[in-house]
Amino acid sequence: MVTVRAPATSANLGSGFDVFGAALSRPADVVTVEKAAETTIEVTGVGAQYIPEDPEKNTVGAVVEALDAPARIHIDKGVRPASGLGSSAASAAGAAVALNRLYDRGLSREELVPIAAEGEAVVSGVAHADNVAPSILGGFTVTTAEGTHSVDAAVPLVVCLPDVAVSTRDARRVVPETASIEDLVETVGNAATLAVGMCRSDPDLVGLGMTDPVVTPERARLITGYDDVRERAFDAGATGVTVSGAGPAVIAACRERDRRGVAAEMIDAFAGAGIEARAYQTRIGRGSTVIDD
């Protein structure tokens, strides 16, 4: 039996659509696997009632098939589905790391990333790795067709999760198919700034680089109260604010001393729009960790 803690993640970070990702120190899924002749999946925890336990419909099933590693699998969800915090990716990442260990497949963490990404295709229709990469590797990740690069970073973050849902499929439908050269240049500059900020663990540069004129404005329209939440977070000291992944979670970079105030203001702003929310005072954290075997 192997148990793995797989962290929530934030993809895109504004300017890095389908490329950037970051592991969060909290929340997380806990995935336990045990060898079996036939794969079964049990899901408990937050939002468990919305997650299919049929291996053909659960992200973990694709991971089992790719590794040829049938098992009894228990997923204790700490990452709410349809949150913009890589819920399905956390389960897939945790399963990949756990099954690789259980069956002694000998694959590196980097080699597990595309395998876990196949699980993502079950939910979103696309085998993208911007969430599974940081959930497996930890830190700040840059994922392209050629592979994934990661760097450790120490940046305080606040993730505010409203009690509404935005599906990944819906969020992808609103992504513009074209962009002006001016918007492209701005996005590239911001993405480069964010990457430098991560390498320096500089929350000011990270926040400055989060702005995205192409994708984020369209996705923000799916989140009631977003503009006020963003403004209030900046007023409380946030250095950057954007939609986390597909949403509806909103992520803010900040300095350590401002984290509590930013969290309180974001919750209050959602409340002003009639929406309950919770905030995680978190930071960029470790990847999937074996906690018992």
C-alpha positions, 0 to 999 in steps of 0.5 A, a space after each residue: 500500500 502506498 499513500 501520496 499527498 498531491 497538492 492543488 495547483 494554479 495554472 496559467 497565472 494570468 500571462 502563461 496560458 497552458 504553459 505556467 503552473 504552480 504547486 500550492 502548499 494547501 489544499 491537497 488530495 490524498 491518494 492511497 493505492 493497493 495492488 489488486 487484480 481489478 481496478 476499483 476507485 473510492 472517492 471521499 472528501 470535498 465534492 466527492 458526490 460529483 466525482 465518478 468512481 468508474 475507472 473509465 470516467 475518473 482521471 485516475 483510470 487513464 493513469 492506471 491503464 498507462 502504467 498497467 497497474 491495477 489497484 484498489 484506489 482511495 481518493 480523499 479529496 481536499 481539492 474541490 472539483 470545478 474550482 480552478 485549483 487542479 482538482 482532477 490533476 491532483 488525483 491523477 498526479 497522486 495516482 501516478 506517483 503512488 502507482 509508480 512506487 507501488 509497482 516499482 515502474 522506475 519512472 522519473 517524476 518528469 516521465 510521469 507528467 505526460 502519463 498523468 496528463 492523459 488523465 486530464 483528458 478524461 475531464 477536459 478533453 485535452 491532455 494538457 500538463 499545466 496542472 499535473 506538472 506542478 502537482 507532481 514536480 512542485 514549485 513553479 513549472 513551465 510546460 511545453 511540447 518539449 517537456 517541463 522545467 521547474 524551479 523552486 520559489 518562495 512566493 506567498 499567495 492567497 487563493 479565494 474560492 467562491 461557492 460557485 462552479 466553472 467547468 474547464 470545458 466552459 472556460 476553454 470555450 470562451 478563450 479567443 482564437 486570435 489576438 492582436 500583435 499588441 496584446 501578444 507583445 504585452 503577454 510575452 513581456 508579462 510572462 517573462 517578468 513573472 518567470 524572472 520573479 519566480 526565479 528570484 522569489 520576488 512577489 512584486 515581479 510575480 504580481 507585475 507579470 500576472 496581467 493578461 489582456 487576452 484570456 483572463 478578461 474573457 474568463 473573468 466574465 464567468 466569475 460573479 464579482 471578479 472585478 471587485 474582488 481583484 480591486 479589493 485584493 490590490 487595495 489590501 496589498 496584493 501585487 498581482 491578481 488573476 483567475 486561477 486556471 479555469 476559475 472560479 478561484 481567484 489567486 493573488 500574489 502578495 508579501 507575507 505581511 499582507 496575506 491575511 488582509 488580502 484574504 479577508 478583503 477577497 472573501 468580503 468582496 465575494 460576500 458583497 456579490 452575494 457569494 460565500 467564499 473561502 480563502 487559502 493563505 498558501 504559497 508555492 509548495 512541494 510536489 506530490 509526496 509519499 507519506 506512507 508505504 
